[in-house]
Amino acid sequence: MRKPNLSNAQKTKVLAPAKDLETLEAELAEKENSPENSLEDTVLRLSDYLSAVEMVIKQTFNHRVWVKAEIRNLSSKGGHYYFELAEKDDDGKVIASCRGNLWRFKAARVLAKFERATGMPLERDLTVLLKVSAGFHAQYGFSLTIEDIDPSYTLGDLARQYADMVDRLTGEGLLNLNQQLPTPFDIEHVLVIAPEKAAGLGDFQADANRLANAGACQFHYHHATFQGNHAPSEIRQAIVSAQQQFYDTYERLPDLLVIIRGGGAVGDLAYLNDYELAALVAEQPTPVWVGIGHERDKVILDEVAHTSFDTPSKVIAAIGTHLSQLVAETLRYRAQIKQAAHQQLNLATQQTSRQLSQIQSQTIGQLTALRKDSNYAWKSIQQSAQRQVKQAARLTNELRQQTQSSAYQQITIASTNSKNHHNSTLQSVQQQVSQAQRHSEHLRDIVLLHRPTRVLKQGYTMLTDINNNHILTSSTQLYPEQTIHIVLKDGQAKAQILDIKSHN
């Protein structure tokens, strides 16, 4: 509405409050038929304007239509049900929304029919087909009055969603992924995900406790809600935390993951038809056995699980049967091994007896032959030994004579060489001693000529550092303003360096 021109307020006409719809409709019609008087310059009270809107809506939408919408929220009060309805585009963005009301006098009939047909209560996030009529109230605004709900549409939508999930899981290679895992040979540790205090869990635990007390298997229980909109996320969280906790404790994966529900309304099964939950179950590295608790109704977990059972009792029965078969098979193998061992022992005993008899017979014959051969060999050895002893004595005597003759010759030669070497060595030593004496006398004379006292007496001086620790022999050891000692033949003096000139 255009803002009225308040400067011409005396010319503006204000409609009186509408007493009823007929009066308001007549006045509005009069204004519309009067071209010189436009409603754009008319100031209306809000209640009058909204009453006119209400009248238009009632006249225009005075019939009932079927509308498809998603239930974003649902609440009840005093037997009345209040809906928040919405429509979303393909990206999940809400493009339309409004309120809906199911009044008490129709609610019981409509909801009962819906639950009988679908087997589930009317909940949020369901897509429903509603028979509605439009309504507008000056105080509460626009809303839809719900006259009926078509349960067949919801069933069809749920079936479509289920089929879409199956197609998506198949396209991503997840539908049969867990089923490809081999059944565990031995079931020692089992993770159990179930609602807390559920009747099905009690039946499961009754048999599980007997297996645990017998030491056949250990069960690790984790709980989650299996109904309501938060059920899928809670079950996913329980699976992840259970696997992580088990791995942290045992540093390996469990042998089996069991998801059981048992009992409860059939409608609650719809909460388990969740893609994220199904994908998580399919990707588990451990075989997943499920027992949801209904024979006729299937959920998406039955599709992706390694093995699906009707009830939790059948799950624990299958575990017990598997362990019983394993024990029976083990006992059968043990009996077969024992029988085979006895047969092998008997066969080995018989073979050993035959071989022992053969060895004894062969040994006696060989001993007899050896005894004959040993007598002949002994005589041969004695004769050969006597010949070798005589030959060795003769050779030894000849070798001894040759050794003595050679030794005498070498001794004579060594004696002659030793005398010659002694004489030459003695002569060389005498010459070296004489030469050493001459050299030492010459060095003594040189030392005496160059001793410091004699050099100083000849007029020479000696320079030392300030502490008399080092003799200064080069200009490179000097620097300006350096204090030095001058050593003379009859005393010492201190001096300071003023300038230095080097001669290359």
Backbone torsions as a table, in degrees:
resi	resn	phi	psi	omega
1	MET	NA	135.7	177.8
2	ARG	-72.1	141.7	-179.8
3	LYS	-64.1	129.0	-178.2
4	PRO	-67.5	151.3	177.4
5	ASN	-84.7	102.7	-175.5
6	LEU	-72.9	-17.6	178.6
7	SER	-68.3	-23.9	177.9
8	ASN	-107.8	41.3	-175.8
9	ALA	-63.3	-29.9	-178.5
10	GLN	-69.0	-19.9	180.0
11	LYS	-91.9	-11.4	-175.0
12	THR	-82.6	136.0	177.8
13	LYS	-102.1	137.5	179.9
14	VAL	-111.7	127.4	178.6
15	LEU	-72.2	140.7	175.2
16	ALA	-73.3	156.6	178.8
17	PRO	-56.3	135.8	-179.7
18	ALA	-71.5	126.6	179.5
19	LYS	-78.8	-34.0	176.9
20	ASP	-153.9	174.7	-176.7
21	LEU	-66.8	-34.8	-179.0
22	GLU	-64.7	-42.7	179.8
23	THR	-64.0	-46.2	-179.1
24	LEU	-63.3	-39.4	-179.7
25	GLU	-64.7	-39.4	179.8
26	ALA	-65.8	-42.8	179.9
27	GLU	-65.0	-41.7	179.5
28	LEU	-65.1	-39.9	178.6
29	ALA	-64.0	-39.1	178.6
30	GLU	-62.9	-42.1	178.5
31	LYS	-64.4	-41.8	-178.3
32	GLU	-65.5	-35.4	-178.3
33	ASN	-80.8	-8.2	-179.1
34	SER	-103.1	101.8	-175.7
35	PRO	-66.9	-28.0	-178.3
36	GLU	-76.7	-16.0	180.0
37	ASN	-115.6	108.6	-179.9
38	SER	-100.4	144.1	177.2
39	LEU	-69.0	-15.5	-178.5
40	GLU	-64.6	-26.5	-179.2
41	ASP	-103.4	16.1	-178.4
42	THR	-103.8	132.0	177.4
43	VAL	-91.7	118.9	179.4
44	LEU	-112.4	149.7	169.9
45	ARG	-74.7	149.7	-176.9
46	LEU	-57.1	-42.2	-179.6
47	SER	-63.0	-37.7	178.4
48	ASP	-66.5	-43.3	-178.2
49	TYR	-64.4	-44.3	-179.9
50	LEU	-68.2	-31.9	175.9
51	SER	-64.5	-36.3	177.4
52	ALA	-67.4	-40.9	177.0
53	VAL	-61.6	-41.6	178.5
54	GLU	-60.9	-41.0	-179.1
55	MET	-64.6	-42.3	-179.5
56	VAL	-63.8	-42.2	-179.2
57	ILE	-65.1	-41.5	-179.5
58	LYS	-65.1	-39.2	-179.1
59	GLN	-72.9	-36.3	-175.9
60	THR	-80.9	-40.5	-176.0
61	PHE	-114.0	54.5	-177.8
62	ASN	-89.4	14.1	179.0
63	HIS	-123.3	163.1	-178.7
64	ARG	-96.2	141.8	-180.0
65	VAL	-135.3	158.9	175.2
66	TRP	-91.4	129.5	-176.9
67	VAL	-126.9	132.1	174.9
68	LYS	-93.4	130.3	-178.3
69	ALA	-155.7	162.1	175.7
70	GLU	-101.5	137.4	178.3
71	ILE	-83.3	108.2	179.0
72	ARG	-84.4	-30.7	178.4
73	ASN	-155.4	152.2	-178.2
74	LEU	-148.2	130.7	178.4
75	SER	-143.1	162.1	179.9
76	SER	-136.8	150.8	178.7
77	LYS	-158.4	124.1	178.8
78	GLY	62.9	28.2	-179.2
79	GLY	87.4	-10.9	176.4
80	HIS	-89.4	149.5	179.0
81	TYR	-118.8	133.9	-175.5
82	TYR	-118.4	123.8	-174.7
83	PHE	-108.9	149.1	163.5
84	GLU	-114.9	110.8	-174.7
85	LEU	-103.4	150.5	-178.3
86	ALA	-153.5	160.0	171.5
87	GLU	-126.1	136.5	-178.2
88	LYS	-119.6	151.6	175.5
89	ASP	-85.3	-173.1	-176.5
90	ASP	-65.0	-22.5	179.3
91	ASP	-90.0	2.9	179.6
92	GLY	84.1	10.0	179.1
93	LYS	-87.3	135.0	-179.3
94	VAL	-72.2	124.5	179.8
95	ILE	-112.4	-10.9	176.8
96	ALA	-158.5	144.9	179.7
97	SER	-156.9	152.9	175.4
98	CYS	-165.8	174.8	177.7
99	ARG	-93.9	154.3	175.7
100	GLY	-136.5	148.7	-177.5
101	ASN	-129.9	130.1	172.3
102	LEU	-115.1	107.7	-171.7
103	TRP	-77.4	158.8	-170.4
104	ARG	-57.3	-40.3	-173.2
105	PHE	-70.4	-13.9	175.5
106	LYS	-113.4	-18.4	-171.5
107	ALA	-61.0	-46.7	-175.5
108	ALA	-60.1	-44.9	-178.1
109	ARG	-66.6	-47.1	-176.6
110	VAL	-64.7	-45.2	-177.9
111	LEU	-69.2	-38.5	178.9
112	ALA	-63.0	-42.8	178.2
113	LYS	-62.6	-40.6	-179.6
114	PHE	-64.1	-44.3	-177.4
115	GLU	-69.3	-37.2	178.3
116	ARG	-64.0	-40.3	-175.5
117	ALA	-76.7	-40.1	-174.5
118	THR	-96.0	-19.8	-175.8
119	GLY	73.9	16.8	-178.9
120	MET	-146.3	151.8	178.2
121	PRO	-75.8	161.3	175.5
122	LEU	-73.7	121.7	-174.7
123	GLU	-133.5	167.7	174.4
124	ARG	-67.7	158.8	179.8
125	ASP	74.7	3.1	174.3
126	LEU	-87.2	144.2	172.8
127	THR	-95.4	124.0	-172.5
128	VAL	-128.8	159.1	175.0
129	LEU	-109.3	114.0	-171.8
130	LEU	-110.8	139.4	170.1
131	LYS	-95.3	114.4	-169.0
132	VAL	-131.4	161.9	168.9
133	SER	-130.8	145.5	-176.1
134	ALA	-81.2	145.0	177.7
135	GLY	-146.5	152.4	-179.6
136	PHE	-142.0	135.6	179.4
137	HIS	-126.2	136.7	-176.7
138	ALA	-59.3	-28.4	-177.2
139	GLN	-96.7	-36.9	-172.2
140	TYR	-104.8	-5.8	175.3
141	GLY	81.5	-160.9	-174.5
142	PHE	-82.3	143.2	175.5
143	SER	-159.8	163.7	176.5
144	LEU	-107.2	133.8	174.8
145	THR	-93.7	119.8	-175.6
146	ILE	-86.2	123.6	179.8
147	GLU	-98.9	-32.9	-176.8
148	ASP	-161.1	162.1	177.6
149	ILE	-132.1	129.5	-179.3
150	ASP	-89.3	106.1	-177.1
151	PRO	-69.9	-26.0	-178.2
152	SER	-63.9	-33.4	178.5
153	TYR	-66.4	-42.6	179.7
154	THR	-63.8	-41.6	176.9
155	LEU	-61.3	-41.9	178.1
156	GLY	-64.9	-38.4	179.3
157	ASP	-67.1	-41.2	178.3
158	LEU	-64.6	-40.4	177.9
159	ALA	-64.1	-38.9	178.0
160	ARG	-64.2	-43.8	178.4
161	GLN	-61.6	-40.3	179.3
162	TYR	-62.6	-46.1	179.5
163	ALA	-63.4	-37.9	178.0
164	ASP	-63.4	-40.2	178.7
165	MET	-64.7	-41.8	179.0
166	VAL	-62.9	-43.3	179.0
167	ASP	-63.5	-41.7	-179.2
168	ARG	-66.3	-43.8	179.0
169	LEU	-64.7	-36.4	178.0
170	THR	-67.3	-44.0	179.7
171	GLY	-63.9	-30.5	-179.8
172	GLU	-91.2	4.1	177.7
173	GLY	72.4	24.6	-176.1
174	LEU	-103.5	-20.3	-171.3
175	LEU	-59.8	-43.7	-177.5
176	ASN	-109.4	14.6	-174.8
177	LEU	-64.8	-48.1	-178.7
178	ASN	-70.3	-28.4	-179.8
179	GLN	-69.6	-17.6	179.3
180	GLN	-78.9	-12.2	177.8
181	LEU	-71.5	141.4	178.8
182	PRO	-71.6	147.0	174.2
183	THR	-64.0	132.7	-176.9
184	PRO	-59.5	139.8	178.5
185	PHE	-65.7	-47.7	177.8
186	ASP	-124.7	135.3	179.2
187	ILE	-103.9	100.6	-178.2
188	GLU	-103.3	-41.4	-179.1
189	HIS	-124.8	131.0	-179.2
190	VAL	-127.9	125.4	171.9
191	LEU	-89.7	131.9	-177.2
192	VAL	-120.3	122.5	174.9
193	ILE	-109.0	119.7	-176.0
194	ALA	-155.9	159.3	173.6
195	PRO	-67.4	141.8	-179.5
196	GLU	-68.2	135.0	177.5
197	LYS	62.7	25.7	177.3
198	ALA	-78.3	149.4	-179.4
199	ALA	-62.3	-40.5	178.7
200	GLY	-63.5	-34.9	178.2
201	LEU	-65.6	-38.0	178.2
202	GLY	-63.5	-43.2	177.1
203	ASP	-62.9	-40.1	179.1
204	PHE	-63.1	-46.5	-175.4
205	GLN	-67.3	-29.8	-179.7
206	ALA	-58.3	-46.0	178.3
207	ASP	-79.6	-32.6	-179.6
208	ALA	-65.2	-37.2	-179.7
209	ASN	-64.7	-35.7	178.4
210	ARG	-65.3	-39.8	177.1
211	LEU	-66.6	-40.3	-179.6
212	ALA	-66.4	-42.3	-179.8
213	ASN	-65.8	-28.9	177.6
214	ALA	-80.5	-4.5	-179.9
215	GLY	76.9	14.7	-178.5
216	ALA	-81.8	-29.8	-173.7
217	CYS	-160.8	153.5	176.0
218	GLN	-118.1	137.3	-177.8
219	PHE	-116.4	135.0	-179.2
220	HIS	-120.0	113.5	-171.2
221	TYR	-98.9	137.0	174.1
222	HIS	-136.3	141.4	-170.8
223	HIS	-114.6	150.8	177.4
224	ALA	-156.8	159.3	176.3
225	THR	-79.0	133.9	-178.5
226	PHE	-108.8	10.4	176.9
227	GLN	-142.0	153.7	-175.8
228	GLY	98.2	165.9	-176.4
229	ASN	-66.5	-23.0	-178.4
230	HIS	-89.4	-1.3	-176.4
231	ALA	-59.8	-48.2	-178.4
232	PRO	-58.4	-44.4	-178.5
233	SER	-67.0	-38.1	179.4
234	GLU	-67.6	-39.1	178.6
235	ILE	-66.2	-41.2	177.6
236	ARG	-60.3	-45.1	-179.4
237	GLN	-63.5	-39.3	179.4
238	ALA	-64.4	-39.3	179.8
239	ILE	-64.8	-47.8	-177.5
240	VAL	-64.2	-47.6	-178.2
241	SER	-66.5	-36.4	179.5
242	ALA	-65.4	-44.7	178.6
243	GLN	-63.1	-43.0	-178.8
244	GLN	-66.6	-42.9	179.3
245	GLN	-63.0	-41.4	179.6
246	PHE	-65.5	-42.5	-179.2
247	TYR	-65.5	-39.1	178.6
248	ASP	-63.4	-32.5	-177.1
249	THR	-82.8	-45.8	-172.1
250	TYR	-107.5	-7.8	-179.8
251	GLU	57.1	35.3	173.8
252	ARG	-161.6	171.2	179.6
253	LEU	-85.4	153.6	175.0
254	PRO	-69.4	165.9	179.8
255	ASP	-79.9	-27.0	-173.8
256	LEU	-154.3	142.5	172.8
257	LEU	-116.3	122.7	-176.1
258	VAL	-113.7	129.6	175.5
259	ILE	-118.8	114.4	-177.4
260	ILE	-128.5	152.4	179.3
261	ARG	-125.7	-71.9	174.8
262	GLY	72.7	124.2	178.3
263	GLY	73.7	179.5	179.1
264	GLY	92.8	168.8	-177.2
265	ALA	-73.5	151.5	177.8
266	VAL	-64.4	-34.2	-179.4
267	GLY	-63.1	-24.0	179.9
268	ASP	-70.1	-13.2	179.2
269	LEU	-65.2	-26.5	-177.5
270	ALA	-61.3	-28.5	-179.3
271	TYR	-67.1	-21.6	-178.4
272	LEU	-86.9	-6.8	176.7
273	ASN	-86.3	74.3	-176.9
274	ASP	-125.9	130.0	-176.2
275	TYR	-63.6	-46.5	-177.2
276	GLU	-61.0	-40.9	178.0
277	LEU	-64.9	-44.3	-179.8
278	ALA	-63.1	-41.9	179.5
279	ALA	-63.4	-40.7	179.8
280	LEU	-64.0	-43.0	179.1
281	VAL	-64.1	-42.0	-178.9
282	ALA	-63.2	-33.7	-175.5
283	GLU	-88.9	3.8	179.6
284	GLN	-64.7	136.3	178.3
285	PRO	-76.7	-3.8	-179.4
286	THR	-112.5	141.3	175.5
287	PRO	-57.3	134.8	-178.0
288	VAL	-110.5	123.4	174.1
289	TRP	-108.9	131.8	-178.1
290	VAL	-121.4	145.1	173.2
291	GLY	-140.5	89.0	-172.3
292	ILE	-76.7	-31.8	172.7
293	GLY	114.8	12.2	177.1
294	HIS	-137.9	132.4	-175.2
295	GLU	-77.8	-38.7	-173.1
296	ARG	-88.2	-32.3	-174.1
297	ASP	-95.4	132.8	177.1
298	LYS	-110.4	147.8	174.1
299	VAL	-118.7	171.3	-175.4
300	ILE	-64.2	-24.8	177.8
301	LEU	-65.5	-33.1	176.2
302	ASP	-63.9	-29.4	-178.6
303	GLU	-73.3	-39.2	-172.1
304	VAL	-97.2	-13.6	-176.4
305	ALA	-70.0	157.2	175.9
306	HIS	-62.1	-45.9	178.4
307	THR	-143.5	136.5	-178.4
308	SER	-115.8	135.8	178.3
309	PHE	-124.4	159.8	-178.6
310	ASP	-72.0	-42.3	-173.0
311	THR	-135.3	160.8	174.8
312	PRO	-60.0	-32.8	179.9
313	SER	-62.7	-36.2	178.8
314	LYS	-71.4	-28.6	176.9
315	VAL	-65.1	-51.0	-178.3
316	ILE	-68.2	-30.6	176.2
317	ALA	-65.0	-38.7	178.6
318	ALA	-66.4	-38.9	177.0
319	ILE	-62.7	-45.3	178.7
320	GLY	-62.3	-41.3	178.6
321	THR	-63.4	-42.0	178.8
322	HIS	-60.9	-44.5	-179.9
323	LEU	-67.4	-38.9	178.3
324	SER	-63.1	-43.6	178.1
325	GLN	-63.0	-38.4	178.9
326	LEU	-63.7	-43.4	179.0
327	VAL	-64.9	-44.4	179.8
328	ALA	-62.6	-41.5	179.1
329	GLU	-65.7	-38.6	177.9
330	THR	-64.6	-43.3	178.1
331	LEU	-63.6	-38.9	178.8
332	ARG	-65.1	-41.9	177.1
333	TYR	-64.2	-39.8	180.0
334	ARG	-63.4	-42.5	178.6
335	ALA	-63.7	-41.1	178.6
336	GLN	-64.4	-41.0	178.8
337	ILE	-65.0	-40.4	-179.8
338	LYS	-64.7	-44.3	179.1
339	GLN	-63.8	-43.4	179.1
340	ALA	-64.1	-36.9	179.6
341	ALA	-65.3	-42.8	177.9
342	HIS	-61.6	-43.1	179.1
343	GLN	-62.1	-43.3	179.5
344	GLN	-64.5	-39.1	179.5
345	LEU	-65.2	-44.9	178.8
346	ASN	-61.8	-44.6	179.4
347	LEU	-62.4	-41.6	179.6
348	ALA	-65.4	-37.2	179.2
349	THR	-63.9	-45.7	179.3
350	GLN	-62.4	-45.3	180.0
351	GLN	-63.0	-38.5	-179.8
352	THR	-64.5	-41.3	179.5
353	SER	-62.9	-44.9	179.1
354	ARG	-63.5	-43.2	-179.9
355	GLN	-65.6	-35.8	179.0
356	LEU	-65.3	-41.8	178.1
357	SER	-62.5	-44.1	178.9
358	GLN	-62.1	-41.9	-179.5
359	ILE	-64.5	-41.9	179.2
360	GLN	-61.9	-44.7	-179.5
361	SER	-64.0	-44.7	179.7
362	GLN	-65.3	-36.2	-177.8
363	THR	-66.3	-42.9	-179.8
364	ILE	-61.5	-44.6	179.6
365	GLY	-63.8	-42.2	-179.9
366	GLN	-66.5	-37.1	179.1
367	LEU	-64.3	-41.0	178.9
368	THR	-62.3	-45.6	179.9
369	ALA	-65.3	-40.0	179.8
370	LEU	-65.1	-36.7	180.0
371	ARG	-62.0	-44.2	177.7
372	LYS	-63.8	-45.1	-178.1
373	ASP	-65.8	-33.6	-176.1
374	SER	-69.6	-37.3	178.1
375	ASN	-62.8	-45.9	180.0
376	TYR	-65.4	-40.5	-179.2
377	ALA	-66.8	-35.9	-178.4
378	TRP	-64.8	-42.8	178.5
379	LYS	-64.1	-41.7	179.5
380	SER	-63.5	-39.3	-179.6
381	ILE	-66.0	-42.5	-179.5
382	GLN	-60.2	-47.6	-179.8
383	GLN	-62.3	-44.0	-179.3
384	SER	-65.3	-38.7	179.9
385	ALA	-64.2	-41.7	-179.7
386	GLN	-62.9	-43.0	179.2
387	ARG	-62.4	-44.8	-178.1
388	GLN	-65.4	-33.2	179.4
389	VAL	-67.6	-44.5	179.7
390	LYS	-62.7	-44.2	-179.0
391	GLN	-64.6	-38.9	179.5
392	ALA	-66.5	-37.1	178.9
393	ALA	-64.8	-44.0	-180.0
394	ARG	-62.6	-46.5	-179.3
395	LEU	-64.3	-36.7	-179.9
396	THR	-64.7	-40.6	-179.4
397	ASN	-65.8	-42.2	179.6
398	GLU	-65.4	-42.8	179.7
399	LEU	-64.3	-35.3	179.7
400	ARG	-66.1	-41.6	179.8
401	GLN	-64.5	-45.6	-179.8
402	GLN	-61.8	-39.3	-179.4
403	THR	-65.8	-40.5	-179.7
404	GLN	-64.3	-45.4	-179.0
405	SER	-62.1	-43.3	-179.8
406	SER	-66.7	-36.9	-179.3
407	ALA	-66.6	-41.2	178.9
408	TYR	-61.8	-43.4	180.0
409	GLN	-62.8	-45.3	-179.1
410	GLN	-65.3	-35.3	178.9
411	ILE	-65.9	-41.9	-179.5
412	THR	-63.0	-45.4	-179.6
413	ILE	-64.5	-40.7	-179.4
414	ALA	-66.1	-35.5	179.5
415	SER	-66.4	-44.1	179.5
416	THR	-62.2	-47.9	179.8
417	ASN	-61.5	-37.4	-178.6
418	SER	-65.3	-40.9	179.9
419	LYS	-65.9	-44.8	179.9
420	ASN	-61.3	-44.1	-179.4
421	HIS	-65.1	-34.6	179.7
422	HIS	-65.4	-45.1	-178.4
423	ASN	-64.5	-44.1	-178.7
424	SER	-67.2	-36.7	179.4
425	THR	-66.3	-41.9	-178.9
426	LEU	-64.3	-41.6	179.5
427	GLN	-64.7	-41.9	-179.7
428	SER	-65.6	-38.1	-179.9
429	VAL	-65.9	-41.2	-179.8
430	GLN	-62.6	-41.4	179.1
431	GLN	-63.7	-43.2	-179.3
432	GLN	-65.4	-36.5	179.4
433	VAL	-66.1	-42.9	179.7
434	SER	-62.8	-45.6	180.0
435	GLN	-63.0	-38.2	179.8
436	ALA	-66.1	-36.1	178.4
437	GLN	-65.0	-43.6	179.4
438	ARG	-61.9	-42.5	-179.9
439	HIS	-64.1	-41.0	-178.2
440	SER	-68.0	-36.4	177.8
441	GLU	-66.6	-39.5	178.6
442	HIS	-63.8	-44.0	179.6
443	LEU	-65.5	-35.4	179.3
444	ARG	-63.4	-42.7	179.8
445	ASP	-63.2	-40.2	-179.8
446	ILE	-64.8	-43.0	-179.6
447	VAL	-63.0	-42.8	-178.7
448	LEU	-65.2	-36.2	179.2
449	LEU	-67.9	-30.4	-174.3
450	HIS	-107.9	16.6	176.9
451	ARG	-69.7	148.5	-171.5
452	PRO	-54.9	-41.1	-175.1
453	THR	-65.4	-38.6	179.9
454	ARG	-69.4	-39.7	179.7
455	VAL	-65.2	-41.2	-179.8
456	LEU	-64.4	-36.5	-179.8
457	LYS	-65.8	-23.5	179.5
458	GLN	-82.1	2.4	176.5
459	GLY	104.2	1.0	178.4
460	TYR	-84.4	157.3	175.7
461	THR	-124.6	167.1	-179.5
462	MET	-130.3	132.3	-179.3
463	LEU	-101.7	135.3	175.5
464	THR	-132.0	165.1	177.6
465	ASP	-72.4	-180.0	-173.8
466	ILE	-62.1	-27.4	-177.1
467	ASN	-99.9	5.6	-179.7
468	ASN	59.7	29.3	-178.6
469	ASN	-95.5	-30.9	-174.9
470	HIS	-130.5	139.3	175.7
471	ILE	-85.5	131.8	-178.4
472	LEU	-94.0	117.9	-175.9
473	THR	-120.7	-4.4	-175.6
474	SER	-139.1	150.4	179.2
475	SER	-68.2	-19.3	179.3
476	THR	-70.4	-14.1	179.0
477	GLN	-88.9	-1.3	-176.1
478	LEU	-107.9	156.4	175.5
479	TYR	-151.8	155.3	-176.8
480	PRO	-59.1	145.4	179.1
481	GLU	64.0	19.5	176.7
482	GLN	-81.6	138.3	177.6
483	THR	-95.5	129.7	-177.6
484	ILE	-132.3	167.8	174.0
485	HIS	-106.0	137.8	175.1
486	ILE	-111.1	117.0	-178.1
487	VAL	-97.3	121.4	178.5
488	LEU	-109.1	177.5	-177.6
489	LYS	-71.0	-24.7	-177.5
490	ASP	-124.9	20.1	177.0
491	GLY	166.6	-171.8	-178.4
492	GLN	-131.2	158.3	178.0
493	ALA	-146.7	150.6	175.4
494	LYS	-98.0	144.8	178.5
495	ALA	-144.1	158.9	179.0
496	GLN	-122.1	136.0	-176.2
497	ILE	-77.3	127.0	178.1
498	LEU	-101.0	-41.9	-177.3
499	ASP	-150.7	153.3	-176.4
500	ILE	-129.3	130.6	174.2
501	LYS	-126.3	126.0	-178.0
502	SER	-103.1	143.1	176.9
503	HIS	-112.9	114.8	-179.3
504	ASN	-76.4	NA	NA
